[in-house]
Amino acid sequence: MQSTTKLLHDSSETHRAVFICHSCLRTSAVRRNVRRSFFNSAIAREEHIAPPELGATVPFRKLLKDELKRQKLRGESKKSKHAPANRLLEKWELTVGIEIHVELNTAKKLFSTAATSTNQPPNTHVAHFDAAIPGTQPQFQKETLIPALRAALALNCTIHRKSAFDRKHYFYQDQPAGYQITQYYGNNNASQPFATSGSVVLYPHDGIAELDHPSITIPIKQVQMEQDTAKTLHQPPSTHLLDFNRVSHPLVEIITEPVIHHPATAAACVRKIQSLLRAVDACTLGMELGGLRADVNVSVRPRPQLGQEIALGQRTEIKNLSSFKAVEGAIIAERDRQIEVLEAGGSIDGETRGWTLGGTQTTMLRGKEGEVDYRYMPDPDIPPLLIGNDLLHHLQMTMLNLPDDLVMSKLASTPYGLSVLDAIVLVATEDGDRLEYYMELVTQLQGLLSAEEFTKARAGKLAGNWVLHELGSLLATSDISWHDQPVKETHLASILVRLIRREITSKTSKQLLAMIFNGDPRPVEKIIEDENLSLRPMSKEEYLSLAQNLIAENGDMVRAITEKNQKGKIMWFVGQMMRQGEEGRMEADKAKKVLEELMEL
């Protein structure tokens, strides 16, 4: 290869440059841009503005931005908040279906006794069957079915008592056998996947598009088990290294119906499915670590009018998206590309396309294969998969709380009183360990405070703020993991009880938390006593004196608050009073109250 490349290089140097007529080149460029100019001119005519010069190519994304600027100049941006940003998006309707591939949390591979692995040295966990050694046969590992069933139950699927495995034939370097063992969705009971007809409900806190509020239900067509392929490592210019550790790692493929019409909702759907699977311990790693990959099928069609039925447009598939941002960005780019092609009078080809995070365009990879090309056939070496009702009953009875159930029915109600967003973060972080910490903290606060004190202080919400934000910020700026952090629930409960009872200030309470986090072994009460941190209340006259001096020195700021109604700036005065006041004596809420009285707010 190297010698060939060198020959080509040497040969090119000996040839004279080919003569090109620049007049013909300019004419050719104009012709190539006529179709693009038609699209841009249509927008221009609609807005009664001068179209771009002939030959000028304007990207579709720039057209969208220009339209937003026009709306702003016309004063339409606020009243059009919930409408499509461009008339072309009103004309065309996006439709998205998603296929999600999830690595199951199992110790063994799907059809061999080799151990599953993620970061082990290449080709160290490979059975003879994984490498497709002639004469070897698949041995279904029954324990791999458990996380797959948990995933299907979390997605509200119908579990079929009998299903089967099929061979999907295709030849590629990462598939040593020349076929993949999967579950093909057929018309007879023997060929169907083990789970079908599920659903997932998305809410505003999941990040769906505003046009989908207050909720949207995404039907799950099927959940099927299948084996993973080898991992390919590309070494330029022409070397590909194969790691067979991943061959036959158990996967489930989750396929949604094509009912999603907004990119943000598609990303929210993938995010929600990941959170559900992690909640029931079905998957190994999240999308950010490669344990979950998404393919999206994108099509556009003329937007149907009321009562009108229009078939879905030709779809293209964008494969191997490895982040939620990539899912949304790829769909937007492909939607814009298809609209531009259709507006110019072209047609969409069924094909597989790629996407690079941060890019603005999808790229063609290969023509899309139809189902007939895979030559599906029942695998003759694997008997039918039979699932007993007793197993399903046991899994249903032992299922962990799903995020929505936990958030809606528990954390957002008494005694916790968390906001939905805070509750979701608690459920999603540290595999639920921070949630357990928080709930134990609330239990301790209930034991230390009277019912009246607990309710009046909204102690459940206060505890959530401290676990997420105060303790969370200390963790974020250190190398300590959540499991190794030294602040026990008893420590934080002791600090919060004294804060609620006004025995210490807010500033002192944060100082106490930082001291314990950094390794101070003394009990909270001992630190307060040794460091003289108890609150020594200031008189109102002392508050007034500080506040009056600040107001006299900052007349412009006062006028902004009193005359321009910029009331948020009062917190600047509070901060100044906290800095100038004696350590451990100044209370922020009292300082704010005195400032509001002096400014007559």
N, C-alpha and C positions, 0 to 999 in steps of 0.2 A: 504493500500500500504506500509506504514511504517513497519507494523508488518511483512508483507511478506518479505520485504527487509531484515529485521533483521533476520528472520528465515533462509533465504538463506545464510546470512553472517555467522551466528552461525554454520550452517551445514557444510560450507566449511572448517571451522577451525578443525572440527573433522575428516575429511578425510585425508588419507595419500596422499602425492604427487604421481602423476601418473608417472610410470617409462617410460622414452623415450630413445630409442636406438639412441645415437648420430651419429653412423655410418649411420643409415637409414636417419636421419635428414639431414646429409650432402649430401647424394645421392639425396634426394628429392629437396634440394635447387638447386643442379646442374641442375636437370631436369627442374625446374621452370624457370631457367635463360637461357636455351638453345635458346628459341625464341628471347629473348632480345639480346643475344649474336650474333645471326644471323644478326640482324639489325646493330649492331656496327661493326661486321666483314665486312659487305658490304661496309661501309664507309671506313674502314681501307684498304681493297683491292684496292678501287678506288684511294686512295691517296698513295698506296705503302708504308704504314707504318705498324708497328706491331700491330695486333689487341689486345684488352684488354684480360686479362686472362679469361679462361672459368669460368663462374659464376659471373663475374664482371658486375654489372648493371650500365649503363651510361645513365643518363637522356637525353632526346632529346634536351633540351635547352643547355646542356653542349656540345652536338655535334655541335650545331650551333655556339657556341662561339669558339670551337676548330677549326671549319672550317674558321671562320673569322681570327683567328690567322695564319692559314696556308696561307690564301690569302695574309695577310700582309707580311709574310716571302717570298712569291713568288713575292711580289711587285704588286699584283693584286688589292689592296684595292681601289686605285683611279680610275683605268679604269673600275672597276666593280661596281662603285658607284650606278648606276641605275639598276643593275641586282640583282636577288634574292641572298640572302646571302649564300645559300647552294644549292648543286645540287639536293637535295630532294625537295626543294621548286621550282626548275625548272621542276621537274618531276610531281609534284602534284599542282593542281590549287584550291585555296580556293574560295568558293562562300558564300556570306552572304546576308540574307534578314533580315529586321528589323521591329519590331512591337513596336510602341511608344504609350504609354498611357498617355494622357494629361488631367489634371483637368481643366475644363473650368471655366472662370471667370464669375460666376453667383451668384445671391443673393439667389436663391432657388434651391432645389434639382430637379432632372429630372422628377420624377413622384409623388412628394408630395409637399405640401406647406411649409414644414420645411425649415429653413434657412440652408445654407451651412456653414461650420465652419472648421477652421484649428487647432486652439490652445485652443478651449473652453473645459471646463471640460467634461469628458467622459459621453456619453449617455444623453446629455442635449438638443440635437437638433434631436429628433427622432419622426417622425410621426407614426401613427398606421400601415400604409402601409410599412414603412421602416422596422418595426419589424415583418412583415408578419403575422399580426393579422388576423385570419380567417374572411372572409367576406369583407375585405378592397380591394379596386381596385386602380390601377394606374391612376393618373391624369397628363397628359403630360403638363408641364409648358412651354408655347410657348416662353417665353423670353430666355430660355436656348438654343434655336436654333440659336440666333444671333451670339454669339462667335464661335459656331461650323461652321457657314457659313463663317465667317471671316477667320477661319483657312483654310477651303477648298479653298477659293478664293486665299489666300496667297500661296497655294501650286499648283495653276494653275489647279484645278480639274474641271471636268464637274459636274455641280449640276443637279440632277434629280428632276423634279417637283413632282414626286410621289415616295415615298419609304415607308417601313413598318418596324415594330419592331417584333423581334422573341424571343422566349424563348430558352435559352441554358441551358440544364439540367445537373447539377452535384451537389453532396452532399458534403458540407464542412462546417466547423464551422462558417466561415465568410459569408455564404450565407444563411440567415434565410429562404428564400422562397423555397430553393432547386433548384432554377434556376436563371439565370441572364438574364435581358432584354437587348438585343443587336440588331444588324442588321446583318443578315447572308447574305453572298454573294451567291445568287442563280442564276438560269438560267432564271427566269422570272422577269418581271418588278416589281411585287409586293414584291419581297423578296430582292431586291438589296439595298445596303446602299445609303445614300442620296448623296454621292459624290464618283466619281471614276475617273481613268485615269488622274492623275495629274503628276507633275514632280517638281524636285528641282535641280538647277544647282549649282555645287560646283567648286570653283576656288582655286588656290594655297594659297591665303590669308585665306581661310577657314581651311587650314591644311590638305589637301588631300595628299596622297602618291605621290611621284615624278613620278612614272610610270603612274599616271592618269593626269599629266599636259598636256595641259594648262587648261582643264576643263573637267568635267564629269557630265552627266545628269542622275539622279537617278529617274526612273519612280515610281510614287505612284500608287499602285494598287487600293486602296480604302481608304476612310475616313468614319468611322461609329460612330454613337452615341451609348453609352451604360452606364449602371449604375455601380458605383463603389461598392466594397464589404466593409464589416466591417473591422476595424483595429484590428489585433490580437497582444496582448502584452504577450509574454511568460515569465512566472515566474518559474524558475527551482525549483524542478525537473519536475513537471508534471502539473502545473497550467497554463491555458491560459485564459487571460482576454480579453473580447470583447468590443470594443467601436463602437456603432452603429451610431455615428455621421456621419461617412463616407459613410454609406449605401445609395445608390441612388444619391451620388454626381455625377453631370454630367461629363462624360468623352467623349473624342473622341479617337478612336484607329486609328492610321495612319500606314498603312501597305505598305512597299516598295516591289518592285519586287526583286527577288534574283539576282542582277547584280553586287554587290560589290565584289571586289576581293582582297582588301587590308584592314587590320585592321585600319590603320590611316584614311582611307577614310570613313569607317563605323562610327568612332567616329566623324569625321567632319560632316557627314550627320546628326547625332543626334543634334550636336551643331548648325548647320545651321537651322534645323527645329525649334529648340527652339527659336532662334533669330527671325525667321519669325513670330512665334506665339506671342512672346512678343511684337513685333513691331506693330501688329494689335490688341493688347489687348485681345487676345483670351484665355490666360492661366493665372492662379493665381500666381503660384510660379515657379521658375526654377528648374532644375534637382537637384541642390545642396540643395534645401529645400524640396524636396519630391513632387513637383507639376508635375513632369514628370518622368516616368519610362520606361525603354527600355528592350525588350526581343530580343535576336538575334538568328537566325536560321543559323547554321554553317554546311557546308558540304565540303568535298574535293573529287576531281575526278582526274584521269590522265589528265595532261594538253593536250588539243586538239592540234593537228598539223593543219597546214593551210588547210582549207577546210574540216576538220574532225568534225563530230558531236558526242559528247559523252554525255550521260544523266548525270544529276546531281547526286552526290552521296547521300547516306542516310543522312538525316539531323538530328541534335540534336538541342534542344532548351535550351538556357541559359536564365533564367528568372530573373526579378526584379533587373536589373543593374541600379544603382542610381547615376552614375557619368560618365563623358566622358572617364576618365582614366579606369574605370571598363569595359566599352564597348570594348576598345581596348585590354586591358589585358586579358579579358575573351576569346575573339576571338583568340588571339595568343595561349593561353593555349589549347583551344579546337582543333584548327588546328593542333598543334604539337601532341596532343594525338591521333587524328584520323590518322595522317600520320604514327605514330609509330605503331599503331594497324594494319593498312593496309600493311605496309612494313613487318611486322612479319607474314603475311598470315591470319590475322584475318578479321573480318567483323564488321561494325558499326551497333549498334542497335539504332533504333529510340527511344529516351528517353528525359526526361527533366532533366537538370543538373543545378547545382548551382555554384556560384563563390564568393569567398571572396576577397575583395580588398587587394592586397599585396601578395596573394597566387600565386602559380605556376601551379596549377592543378584545373580542374573543378571536381565536385563531383556529382555522380549519385543521383538524388532525387526520380524519379519514371519513370515507363514506359510511353512513350508518348501515349496519347489517340488519336484515330482517330476521324474524324468528326462524324462518325456514333454513337460513344459512347455518344455524347452530346444530341442526340435525339432532334435536332432543330425542332421547330414547330412555326407557326405564333401565336403571342400573340392575343387571341380572345378578350381581354379587351381594346386594344388600336387601335383606327381607323388609317387608312393610314395617313402618314405625307405628306401634300400638301404644296408646296413652290411656292409662286407667283412671276412672273417676275418683278413686281413693287418692291418687297422687295429686290431681287437680284440687280436690277438697283440702288436702293438707297444705298446699301452697297458698290457697286463698286464705286459709285461717292464720297462716304465719307471715303473710305479707306485711312489710313495713308500711307506715303511713306514706301516702303519696304527697308530693309538695303542696298541691292545691288543697287537699284535705287538711293538711297540717296548718297551712296558712289561713284558710278561710274559717275553719271550724274551731281552731284553737288559739293560735298566736294573735289573731286580730281581735280576740274577745277577752273577757275578764279571766284571770287577773293580769294577763300580759299586756294587752292593749297596744300592740305594735302596729305600725303602718304596714301596709301590704309589702312595700318595697323592702323595708328592714327585715320583715319576716322571711322574705324570699332569700335575701342574702344570708341570713342565719342558717336557713335550711341547706343552702348550696355550698357553704364553705366548710373546709376541713372534714368532708364526708360526714357531716352531722355532729362532729365532736364539739364545735362551738355552740351549737344549739343545745346540746346536753348541758354544757357549762352554764349557759344562760338560764335554762329552766331550773337548774339546781340553785343558781344565784337568787332567782325569784322566790323559790321555796324558802331559802334562808331569810330573805327579807320579810316574808310573811310571818316567820317565827320571831323576828326581832322587833317588828313594828306592830303597833295596834292596827286594827282594821281601818280606823279613821285616818291614821297617819299614812298608811299604805295607799288608800284611795285618794286622799287629798294631794299627795305628792306624785301621783301617777307613777308609782315606783316600778311597775312592770316596764313602762316605756322608758323611764330613766335608766333602768338596768340595761335595756337593749342598746341605748345610745352609748353607754360606757363600754359595753362588750364590743360593739362594732367600731366605734370611733376612737374613744380614748385609749383603750387597750389595743385596738387594731392599729392605731397610728404608731404606738411604741413598737409593735411587731414589725410594721412596715419599714421602720428605720433601723432595724437590727438584723442580726443573722440568726436570731432565735426562732425556731419553729413553734407553732401553736402547742404541740405536745410537750415541748421543753420549757415553755414560759413558766416563771415561778409564782405568778399571782394566782393563788387559789381562790375558790369561790368565797371562802370565809374571810380572806383579806379584803376583797372588793365589797362584800356585804358590810363589813365593819366600817369601811370608808363611807359608803353611801348612807348608812344609818346616821352617822355623825353629820354628813352634809344635809340630809333631810331635816334633822333636828337643829340645824344652824349652830352646831358646836364648832364647825370649821367652815372656812370660805370655799368657794368653788376653786379658786386658785390653789389653796392649800391642799384640797382633796386631790387635785391633779399632781401636785408635788409629792404627796404620799404615795400615789400609785406608781410614779416614776421611781421613787426610792426603793419600793418593794420589787418592782420589775428589774431593777439593776442590782438586786442581790442583798438588800438590807434584810437581815434575819430577824430583826426586832418585831414584836407584835405592833399593830397599828397604834393602840393606846400608849405603848411605851415610846414610840417615835414622837407622838404628839406631845407627851410629857417632857421628854428629853430636849426636844427642839423648840419647846414653847410655841406650839402651833395652834393652840386653842384660840377660838374667836374671842376677841375682846371688843365688844360692840362699840362703835363710834356714836356720839350723840348727833342729833339732827343738826345742831349748830356747826359741828365740824364738817358734816356733809355740805351744808349751805355755804360755808366759807370757801371750800375747795371749788364748788360749782360756780359760785359768783365770780371768782377770780378767772376761771377758764372762760366764762361767758364774756367777761369784760375784755379779755385778750383776743377773742376770736369772733369779732362782730360779723364778718362776712359769712362765716359758717352758720352763725345764729340766724342771719337773715335768710340763708338758703333753706333752713329748716322751717322758720315761721312764715316767711312770705312766699317761698316757692314750693312749700309742702314736701320738701325732701327729708322726710322724717327719719329715714334710715341713717342719716348722718349723726343722729343723736348718739349712736353707739360709739362714734369716735370720741365724744366727750366722756362717755362711760369708761372707755379704755384709758383715757388720759387720767381720769380720777383714780382708777385702779393702780396706775403706775405711780402717781404722786402720793397716794395714801399709804399709811403705815402698813407694813407686811402683816397679814393675818387679821386685819381689822375691817377693811373695806368690803362691802357686799354689793355686788353689781346691781341687783334688783332695786336696792334702796337708793343707790346712786342714780339710776335711771329715773326713779320716781321723783327725786328732788329736782333733777334737770327738767322734767316735764312740767313740774309745778312752776319753776322759775320762767320757763318759756311759754307758759299758759297753753300747753298742748292738750 
